[in-house]
Amino acid sequence: MNKPMIALLMCILLLTGCSEQRFTPINPHQPFVASVNILQPSLTFLDQEGDTIATWEFESAYTGGVLIQHDRVLMYGHELTEAHLYEISTGKHVATIECGMGTTNAYYDNQSERFFMTNSKTNAVISYDLQGKKLHEQKLYNYPMSMVASNGYLYVVNYKDTVLSVLDIEEFIVVDEWEIAKSSHGIAVLEQQNKLWIGGHGEGSKPNQTIDVYDLTTGEKQKPISMPLMPVGIAKKGDEVAVISHGESMLYVADIDGEILWKQKVGANPFAVQHFMDFIVVAGYDDQTVYFLEDQQIIKKVQTNKGPFQLLVREGTT
């Protein structure tokens, strides 16, 4: 075989190898909490012992991610024109979504089996099916971002406005609008109490110091819960609600009526909190550390890549 032919075959092999490149697969029966790191775009997968299962390092400047059902993760970036779906059990890229620049958040609703993406350039929310096919688009207010779904409705916080938009998921039309504080961020539904909790940063020289509780039916504000400073992450499990206030690097744990049960200083500039197995997990953005807490104590610290900004949790098995 002549040298030009050998060189051509080597190029073909190299190109084929690149096209088949994939990330470390994760066993579909493996529970995990995954840290979405945005300063070094990556996913750090941790098991129930707090040990690292794998780290997926990306070339794209992703700023967020969301689990889609059990075995897929959607990664997106505010400055990217595309979002990407990856299969966790194989580590393979399975779909590309042309979303345009400006994606601020993504959310998956298990009941409708749809996911939603908000966009700050178009001030809209878009719904997609499980394959990433665009279904509907709805204009909202300025900078839609935080989202949560409950009983067929999607609640969207418009971050740079004073409006929360309520959408009927099937019709994908706005059915109600609530007055909320500007720069609201972080949202959770307490269905049994028929309540919606909303956090936020606050505006200008007036940082937010409360979680605001709203009636889920009427949208009326019920009461504030003091959790200084800048409570932006909310996670509910059972009768317990965990809230991270990144201005004071403080974790608050409250009951479903908003009574503070305990609090703990944790992390450096944390933005994300989740329940995982028997733990509360917090991501420290500035110290690139994920903290596992149990019985009101920090029991393990795990280093990640720079900028852990979100936590994705998978507990069930297929």
C-alpha positions in Angstrom: 0.0 0.0 0.0 1.4 3.4 -1.0 2.1 6.2 1.5 -0.8 8.5 0.3 -3.3 5.7 0.8 -2.0 4.9 4.3 -2.2 8.6 5.2 -5.8 8.7 3.9 -6.8 5.6 5.9 -5.3 7.1 9.1 -7.3 10.3 8.6 -10.5 8.3 8.2 -9.8 6.4 11.3 -9.1 9.6 13.3 -12.2 11.2 12.1 -14.3 8.1 12.9 -12.8 8.0 16.4 -13.7 11.6 17.0 -17.3 11.2 15.8 -17.7 8.2 18.1 -16.2 10.0 21.2 -18.4 9.7 24.2 -18.3 10.4 28.0 -18.0 7.9 30.8 -21.3 6.0 30.9 -23.2 5.9 34.2 -25.0 2.7 35.3 -28.8 3.3 34.9 -29.3 1.8 38.4 -26.8 4.1 40.0 -28.3 7.0 42.1 -26.3 10.2 41.8 -26.2 13.9 42.5 -24.5 15.7 39.6 -22.9 19.1 40.0 -23.2 21.4 36.9 -20.0 23.4 36.9 -20.1 26.5 34.7 -16.6 28.1 35.0 -15.1 24.9 33.8 -18.1 23.5 31.9 -18.6 20.0 33.2 -20.8 17.6 35.1 -19.4 15.9 38.2 -21.4 12.8 39.2 -21.3 11.8 42.8 -22.7 8.6 44.4 -24.5 8.1 47.7 -21.2 7.9 49.5 -20.1 11.2 48.1 -17.5 9.6 45.9 -16.9 10.7 42.3 -18.4 8.4 39.7 -17.3 10.3 36.7 -16.6 13.8 35.4 -17.9 14.9 32.0 -15.9 17.8 30.7 -17.4 19.8 27.8 -16.0 22.1 25.2 -19.2 24.1 25.0 -19.8 27.0 27.5 -22.8 25.5 29.2 -24.4 27.5 31.9 -27.0 25.0 33.1 -28.5 21.5 32.8 -31.6 19.5 33.7 -32.4 15.8 33.9 -34.9 14.6 31.3 -36.7 11.5 32.7 -34.2 8.9 34.1 -31.4 8.6 31.5 -31.0 11.9 29.7 -29.5 15.3 30.6 -30.1 18.5 28.7 -27.2 21.0 28.7 -27.7 24.6 27.6 -25.8 27.9 27.6 -26.9 31.6 27.6 -24.5 32.5 24.9 -25.0 29.3 22.9 -27.4 28.9 19.9 -27.8 25.2 20.6 -28.7 23.0 23.5 -27.7 19.3 23.6 -29.2 16.1 24.9 -26.9 13.4 26.3 -27.8 9.8 27.2 -26.4 9.1 30.7 -26.1 5.3 30.4 -24.0 5.5 27.3 -22.4 8.9 27.6 -23.5 9.7 24.0 -24.8 12.9 22.5 -28.2 12.0 21.1 -29.9 15.3 20.0 -29.2 18.9 19.2 -31.8 21.6 19.8 -31.7 24.9 17.8 -32.8 27.2 20.6 -31.0 30.5 19.7 -28.9 32.6 22.1 -30.4 33.7 25.4 -31.4 30.5 27.2 -31.7 31.3 30.9 -33.2 28.0 32.3 -34.6 24.6 31.5 -37.2 22.6 33.4 -38.6 19.1 33.0 -42.2 18.2 33.9 -42.7 14.5 34.6 -46.5 14.7 34.4 -46.7 16.1 30.9 -43.4 14.5 29.8 -42.3 17.8 28.3 -39.4 20.1 29.0 -39.3 23.9 28.8 -36.7 26.5 28.1 -36.8 30.2 28.9 -35.0 32.8 26.8 -33.9 36.3 27.7 -33.4 37.5 24.1 -37.0 36.7 23.0 -38.6 36.9 26.5 -40.4 33.7 25.8 -40.8 30.1 27.1 -40.7 27.2 24.7 -42.0 23.7 25.2 -40.4 20.5 23.7 -41.3 16.8 23.6 -38.9 14.1 24.8 -37.1 14.0 21.5 -36.4 17.8 21.6 -39.1 18.7 19.0 -40.4 22.2 19.6 -44.1 22.2 20.5 -45.2 25.7 21.5 -43.7 29.1 22.2 -45.3 31.8 24.5 -44.2 35.4 24.9 -43.8 36.5 28.6 -42.2 39.4 30.3 -38.7 40.6 30.9 -36.1 37.8 31.4 -38.1 34.7 32.2 -36.1 32.3 34.3 -37.2 30.2 37.3 -39.8 27.6 36.6 -41.9 24.9 38.3 -44.9 22.8 37.2 -47.8 21.5 39.2 -51.1 19.9 38.2 -51.0 21.0 34.6 -49.7 24.5 35.1 -46.3 26.0 34.5 -45.2 28.9 36.8 -42.6 31.2 35.4 -40.8 34.0 37.2 -39.8 36.9 35.0 -36.6 37.8 36.7 -36.2 41.4 35.5 -39.9 42.2 36.0 -42.5 42.1 38.7 -44.7 39.4 37.2 -45.0 35.7 37.6 -46.7 34.1 34.6 -49.0 31.0 35.0 -49.4 28.9 31.9 -51.7 26.1 31.0 -49.3 23.4 29.8 -51.6 21.8 27.3 -52.9 24.9 25.7 -49.7 26.8 26.4 -51.4 30.1 27.0 -51.0 32.5 30.0 -54.0 32.0 32.3 -52.9 34.2 35.2 -50.3 36.7 36.2 -49.2 37.5 39.8 -47.4 40.5 41.2 -44.0 39.5 42.6 -40.8 41.3 43.7 -38.3 42.2 41.0 -35.2 40.0 40.8 -37.1 37.0 42.2 -35.3 33.7 41.7 -35.8 30.2 43.1 -39.2 28.6 43.2 -40.9 25.6 44.8 -44.5 24.2 45.0 -45.8 22.8 48.3 -48.8 21.0 46.9 -50.4 19.7 50.1 -50.3 23.2 51.5 -51.5 24.8 48.2 -48.5 27.2 48.5 -45.8 28.5 46.2 -42.5 29.6 47.7 -40.4 32.2 45.8 -36.9 33.5 46.7 -34.7 36.1 45.1 -31.7 38.4 45.1 -33.3 41.7 45.7 -32.6 44.8 43.6 -29.8 47.4 43.8 -28.8 48.3 47.3 -31.7 46.4 48.8 -30.8 42.7 48.9 -33.7 40.3 49.5 -34.0 38.8 52.9 -37.1 36.6 52.7 -38.8 33.7 51.0 -42.3 34.9 49.9 -45.2 32.5 50.3 -48.1 32.7 47.8 -51.5 31.0 47.6 -51.2 28.5 44.7 -54.9 29.1 43.6 -55.3 32.9 43.9 -51.7 34.1 43.6 -52.1 36.2 46.7 -49.0 36.7 48.9 -49.6 35.1 52.2 -46.5 35.9 54.2 -42.7 36.4 54.1 -40.3 34.0 55.8 -37.0 35.6 57.0 -34.0 33.9 55.5 -31.3 36.5 55.0 -29.5 37.0 52.8 -30.6 36.4 49.1 -32.4 33.1 49.4 -32.2 31.7 45.8 -32.3 27.9 46.0 -35.2 25.9 47.4 -35.6 22.1 47.7 -38.5 20.3 49.3 -38.6 16.7 50.4 -41.4 15.3 52.7 -42.1 17.8 55.4 -38.8 19.6 55.1 -37.8 22.5 52.9 -34.2 23.4 52.5 -33.3 26.9 51.4 -29.8 28.3 50.5 -29.1 32.0 51.0 -26.0 32.8 49.0 -25.5 36.3 50.4 -24.6 34.8 53.8 -23.6 31.3 52.7 -26.3 30.0 55.0 -28.5 26.9 54.7 -31.9 27.1 56.3 -34.1 24.1 56.9 -37.8 24.8 57.6 -41.0 22.8 58.1 -43.8 23.2 55.5 -45.3 26.1 57.5 -42.1 28.1 57.2 -40.9 27.6 60.8 -37.0 27.4 60.8 -35.9 24.1 62.3 -32.2 24.7 62.0 -29.5 26.5 60.0 -25.9 26.0 59.1 -23.2 28.0 57.6 -22.0 26.2 54.5 -19.9 26.8 51.4 -18.6 29.9 49.8 -21.3 31.8 47.8 -23.6 28.7 47.4 -26.4 28.9 44.8 -27.8 25.3 44.8 -29.3 22.9 47.3 -30.9 19.5 46.9 -32.1 16.5 48.9 -30.3 13.4 47.9 -31.0 10.1 49.6 -30.6 10.9 53.4 -28.5 14.0 52.7 -28.9 17.7 52.0 -26.4 18.6 49.4 -25.1 22.2 48.8 -22.8 23.4 46.0 -20.3 26.1 47.0 -19.7 28.2 43.9 -16.6 30.1 44.9 -14.8 27.2 46.7 -15.8 24.6 44.1 -16.9 22.2 46.7 -20.0 20.1 47.1 -21.1 19.6 50.7 -23.1 16.6 52.1 -25.0 17.3 55.3 -26.7 14.8 57.6 -28.2 15.3 61.1 -27.5 19.0 60.8 -23.7 18.4 60.3 -21.4 18.6 57.3 -20.2 15.1 56.9 -18.3 15.2 53.6 -16.8 17.8 51.2 -16.1 17.0 47.6 -14.0 19.1 45.2 -15.4 19.7 41.7 -14.4 21.7 38.7 -14.7 25.5 39.0 -18.2 27.1 39.4 -20.6 24.5 40.7 -23.9 26.2 40.0 -26.6 23.6 39.9 -27.3 20.2 41.4 -29.1 17.4 39.5 -30.5 14.5 41.5 -31.4 10.9 40.4 -32.5 8.5 43.1 -34.9 6.0 41.4 -33.9 3.2 39.2 -35.3 1.8 36.0 
